[in-house]
Amino acid sequence: MIYCANCGQKLEENFYFCPKCGVKTQVGITAGVSEPWEDIKKAFATATEQMNKALQKASVEMRKAMEEARKEFWQTTSRGKIVCANCGATNSQASKFCSKCGKTLS
């Protein structure tokens, strides 16, 4: 008969864990049996690694998209000014009507 090294519970000789306190027995250690929490810990470590890779990739893609949007914005807002043919006032590229006289800009 063997006993648990942690709590003294009587154990069958083929038990890998003590049914009373959950400690791995010498038989379990010799057999290389992992504790359930070790498997969960490994699964979380793997999931964390995969999430970090995915987030890094998403970060790169988001930076590219933001840079493209920034370039596009500056190209459309800084192309130049439109001069009104009617009054000569300077208007922004995005204007459809003159800000001074209200005439349609072409």
C-alpha positions in Angstrom: 0.0 0.0 0.0 1.3 3.5 -0.8 0.3 6.8 0.7 0.1 10.4 -0.6 3.3 12.3 0.2 1.2 15.5 0.8 -1.9 14.4 2.8 -1.2 10.8 3.8 -4.3 9.4 1.9 -4.1 5.7 1.1 -3.6 5.2 -2.7 -3.9 2.4 -5.1 -0.5 1.6 -6.7 -1.6 2.7 -10.2 -2.9 6.2 -9.2 -1.2 9.1 -10.9 -2.9 11.7 -8.6 -4.1 11.7 -5.1 -8.0 11.7 -5.1 -8.0 13.7 -1.9 -5.6 16.5 -2.5 -4.8 16.3 -6.2 -1.0 16.0 -5.8 0.8 14.0 -8.5 2.0 10.6 -7.1 5.5 9.1 -7.7 3.8 6.8 -10.2 2.4 9.8 -12.0 5.8 11.5 -12.0 7.5 8.4 -13.3 4.9 8.0 -16.0 5.4 11.7 -17.1 1.7 12.5 -16.7 1.0 16.2 -16.9 -1.3 17.9 -14.5 -4.5 19.3 -16.1 -3.5 22.9 -15.4 -0.2 22.3 -17.3 -2.2 21.4 -20.4 -4.3 24.5 -19.9 -1.2 26.7 -19.4 0.3 25.4 -22.6 -2.9 26.0 -24.5 -3.1 29.6 -23.2 0.6 30.2 -24.1 0.0 28.9 -27.6 -3.2 31.1 -28.0 -1.3 34.1 -26.7 1.5 33.6 -29.1 -1.0 33.3 -32.0 -2.9 36.4 -30.9 0.3 38.4 -30.7 1.3 37.4 -34.2 -2.2 38.3 -35.5 -2.1 41.6 -33.7 1.3 42.4 -35.1 0.2 41.7 -38.6 -3.0 43.7 -38.1 -0.9 46.6 -36.7 1.3 46.6 -39.9 -1.8 46.5 -42.1 -3.5 49.3 -40.1 -0.3 51.5 -40.4 -0.3 51.0 -44.2 -4.0 51.9 -44.5 -3.5 55.0 -42.3 -0.5 56.1 -44.3 -2.5 55.6 -47.6 -5.4 57.6 -46.1 -3.1 60.3 -44.9 -1.5 60.6 -48.4 -4.9 60.7 -50.1 -6.2 63.3 -47.7 -3.2 65.6 -48.3 -3.3 65.1 -52.0 -7.0 66.2 -52.1 -6.7 69.1 -49.7 -3.4 70.6 -50.9 -3.7 70.2 -54.7 -4.3 73.9 -55.1 -6.9 76.5 -55.2 -9.7 77.2 -57.6 -10.0 80.8 -58.8 -13.6 82.0 -59.4 -14.0 83.1 -63.1 -16.7 85.5 -62.0 -15.0 87.4 -59.1 -11.5 86.1 -58.9 -11.8 84.9 -55.4 -9.6 81.9 -54.3 -11.4 78.8 -53.2 -10.4 75.4 -52.0 -10.1 72.5 -54.4 -13.1 70.8 -52.8 -15.4 73.9 -53.3 -18.3 73.6 -55.8 -19.4 77.2 -55.3 -17.5 80.4 -54.8 -17.3 81.4 -51.2 -17.4 85.1 -52.1 -20.0 85.4 -54.9 -21.8 82.0 -54.8 -21.3 81.2 -58.5 -20.6 77.6 -59.6 -16.9 76.8 -59.9 -15.7 74.8 -62.9 
